[in-house]
Amino acid sequence: MEGSLDADVVVVGGGYTGMWTAWHLLDSEPGIRVLLLEGGICGHGPSGRNGGFCESLWFSAPALRERFGDAPARALLDASSETVTAIGAWCRDNDVDAWFDQSGYMCVSTGPAFDDTGLAAVEAAAALGAPEAVRDLSAAEVRERVDSPVFRRGVLVPDFATVQPARLALGLRRRLLERGVQVFERSRVRALRTEPGGRSVVAETAAGRVRAGAAVLAMGPAARSLRPLRSRLSVTSSHIVLTEPVADVLEEIGWTGGECITDGRALLHYFRTTRDGRIVFGWGGGPLAYGGRVHGRVEVDRDTAAEARRHLLRIFPELEGRATTHAWGGPIDVSPSHVAQVGTLPGAPVHFAFGFTGNGVGPTHLAARALASLALDRRDAYTRLPIVGADAGAWVPPEPLAWLGGSLVRRAFLRREEALERGERPGLATRALCALPKALGMHVAR
Ligand SMILES: Cc1cc2nc3c(=O)[nH]c(=O)nc-3n(C[C@H](O)[C@H](O)[C@H](O)COP(=O)(O)OP(=O)(O)OC[C@H]3O[C@@H](n4cnc5c(N)ncnc54)[C@H](O)[C@@H]3O)c2cc1C
């Protein structure tokens, strides 16, 4: 981006949040001038490289009830379900083949210590009058869907879908360009100023400036580098390995229904199949990104990829001898409450959303609806959702404290969960470190 340009709304960040905001702005106000500035290529960050679980928030129902109360939580949960359906409909209507497949999600226990996994979500859904939203599954029912020697009981959330994340991001980018959104890539915003009077903002890149009536910050984990938001999120990482096509193994273990799956760990394993018969296997226990420096990428190192593969083989030993052909990683923007944050900077027409905590594929579409309304200065059902204007839940310390503390706690959780899976009791120091986040008001698991 070079020179001086004017827009009605400038969007900073070309991940799902930024691009869906641009889309919803055009739907709400045809003819609006939307200009999007992306530091790299749209979708090169987490939005194009995630596991593709397109989630409603029903598995988080217990935490949402506790944080917001029953009626606001139910409104948010229903909106999150509608969002998954809306993404599927968008792909169909806009001829974007993002491999959208709404076949549900299973959270499965992989050891006696995890056998209460998901039960709180079953109870919360029933208490909110939606027992069908989260269903209890016996070990036999789990294994009928997917057979693994380590699987025990679990729960099913039927409204989850999967997508091919890069296809969705790039398809969205293409359709935005066709609708006239000005998209500038390799155009990192270096400064954002509010003009005197607070009615407009100027976003500056290395070679240009955009003056707009409102700005939307959709920077994902890089929100951690903004002074007013810094203490509201931390940054962790997630890593993925992808197998070669293994349709024969999927057939053998009966995993032909398209369900996406996680175990019940806090640093969870998440896995799904793809349309070309591979398994995507992700892991939240890899090395921690150094928060202040993350602008979209965390590369995977050999040790992390090998470790993830080891975990994959423990769950599906039938894959022994079969190749993992790709591995990659990315940063995760974590809210202390595990609930995404949408809001407005004080005294400025600058709106933000971040903190999707590794679960943004569906929820970014919903947050973007609220962002579009805020940028248009409208109040509606989306701006009334309880995630809009909520506090962060807890204070996140600056670097290097957050990184040091986070790395220690993360290692403790890994030790704890490995021990529990072996049926052993974790040591005292490990238990104490694992209790620390809760004592500081932070949620570590959904
Ligand atoms: C390995 C991995 C697996 C995941 N798996 C899942 C999953 O299965 N399901 C799920 O729901 N979620 C998953 N997630 C999380 C999900 O990808 C994110 O929640 C979601 O993509 C967030 O979208 P976003 O647009 O808010 O942020 P991002 O995708 O991070 O996009 C932000 C964009 O802003 C740009 N940017 C930053 N700073 C600037 C600046 N100063 N100027 C201009 N541009 C800037 C960045 O380059 C980036 O492109 C995963 C994430 C990772 C890394």
The ligand as a MOL file (V3000), in Angstrom:
LIG
                    3D

  0  0  0     0  0            999 V3000
M  V30 BEGIN CTAB
M  V30 COUNTS 53 58 0 0 0
M  V30 BEGIN ATOM
M  V30 1 C -1.9600 -24.9180 14.2080 0
M  V30 2 C -3.2990 -24.2900 14.5230 0
M  V30 3 C -4.4270 -25.0950 14.5710 0
M  V30 4 C -5.6660 -24.5280 14.8560 0
M  V30 5 N -6.7830 -25.3220 14.7720 0
M  V30 6 C -8.0010 -24.7690 14.9300 0
M  V30 7 C -9.1580 -25.5480 14.7070 0
M  V30 8 O -9.0900 -26.7130 14.3230 0
M  V30 9 N -10.3680 -24.9570 14.9280 0
M  V30 10 C -10.4690 -23.6530 15.3210 0
M  V30 11 O -11.5930 -23.1820 15.5060 0
M  V30 12 N -9.3860 -22.8810 15.4690 0
M  V30 13 C -8.1600 -23.3910 15.2590 0
M  V30 14 N -7.0540 -22.5990 15.3770 0
M  V30 15 C -7.2390 -21.1840 15.7060 0
M  V30 16 C -7.7560 -20.3880 14.5090 0
M  V30 17 O -6.9200 -20.6020 13.4170 0
M  V30 18 C -7.8330 -18.9160 14.8970 0
M  V30 19 O -8.6680 -18.7720 16.0390 0
M  V30 20 C -8.3930 -18.0370 13.7980 0
M  V30 21 O -7.7690 -18.2940 12.5680 0
M  V30 22 C -8.2410 -16.5770 14.1740 0
M  V30 23 O -8.4380 -15.7580 13.0490 0
M  V30 24 P -8.0290 -14.2430 13.0950 0
M  V30 25 O -8.4210 -13.6470 11.8100 0
M  V30 26 O -8.5650 -13.6160 14.3410 0
M  V30 27 O -6.4490 -14.2200 13.2710 0
M  V30 28 P -5.2750 -14.6300 12.2720 0
M  V30 29 O -5.6170 -15.7900 11.4360 0
M  V30 30 O -4.0650 -14.6930 13.1420 0
M  V30 31 O -5.1460 -13.3900 11.3190 0
M  V30 32 C -4.5800 -12.1790 11.7350 0
M  V30 33 C -3.8990 -11.5380 10.5530 0
M  V30 34 O -3.4870 -10.2360 10.9260 0
M  V30 35 C -2.2630 -9.9580 10.2880 0
M  V30 36 N -1.6070 -8.8910 11.0260 0
M  V30 37 C -1.1010 -8.9210 12.2800 0
M  V30 38 N -0.5790 -7.7370 12.6180 0
M  V30 39 C -0.7690 -6.9240 11.5540 0
M  V30 40 C -0.4410 -5.5620 11.2900 0
M  V30 41 N 0.1900 -4.7980 12.1850 0
M  V30 42 N -0.7680 -5.0460 10.0770 0
M  V30 43 C -1.4080 -5.7920 9.1390 0
M  V30 44 N -1.7300 -7.0930 9.3350 0
M  V30 45 C -1.4120 -7.6420 10.5390 0
M  V30 46 C -1.5270 -11.2830 10.3300 0
M  V30 47 O -0.5220 -11.3270 9.3410 0
M  V30 48 C -2.6440 -12.2780 10.0930 0
M  V30 49 O -2.7880 -12.6280 8.7390 0
M  V30 50 C -5.7830 -23.1310 15.1260 0
M  V30 51 C -4.6520 -22.3230 15.0910 0
M  V30 52 C -3.4080 -22.9000 14.7940 0
M  V30 53 C -2.2050 -22.0170 14.7500 0
M  V30 END ATOM
M  V30 BEGIN BOND
M  V30 1 1 1 2
M  V30 2 1 2 3
M  V30 3 2 2 52
M  V30 4 2 3 4
M  V30 5 1 4 5
M  V30 6 1 4 50
M  V30 7 2 5 6
M  V30 8 1 6 7
M  V30 9 1 6 13
M  V30 10 2 7 8
M  V30 11 1 7 9
M  V30 12 1 9 10
M  V30 13 2 10 11
M  V30 14 1 10 12
M  V30 15 2 12 13
M  V30 16 1 13 14
M  V30 17 1 14 15
M  V30 18 1 14 50
M  V30 19 1 15 16
M  V30 20 1 16 17
M  V30 21 1 16 18
M  V30 22 1 18 19
M  V30 23 1 18 20
M  V30 24 1 20 21
M  V30 25 1 20 22
M  V30 26 1 22 23
M  V30 27 1 23 24
M  V30 28 2 24 25
M  V30 29 1 24 26
M  V30 30 1 24 27
M  V30 31 1 27 28
M  V30 32 2 28 29
M  V30 33 1 28 30
M  V30 34 1 28 31
M  V30 35 1 31 32
M  V30 36 1 32 33
M  V30 37 1 33 34
M  V30 38 1 33 48
M  V30 39 1 34 35
M  V30 40 1 35 36
M  V30 41 1 35 46
M  V30 42 1 36 37
M  V30 43 1 36 45
M  V30 44 2 37 38
M  V30 45 1 38 39
M  V30 46 1 39 40
M  V30 47 2 39 45
M  V30 48 1 40 41
M  V30 49 2 40 42
M  V30 50 1 42 43
M  V30 51 2 43 44
M  V30 52 1 44 45
M  V30 53 1 46 47
M  V30 54 1 46 48
M  V30 55 1 48 49
M  V30 56 2 50 51
M  V30 57 1 51 52
M  V30 58 1 52 53
M  V30 END BOND
M  V30 END CTAB
M  END
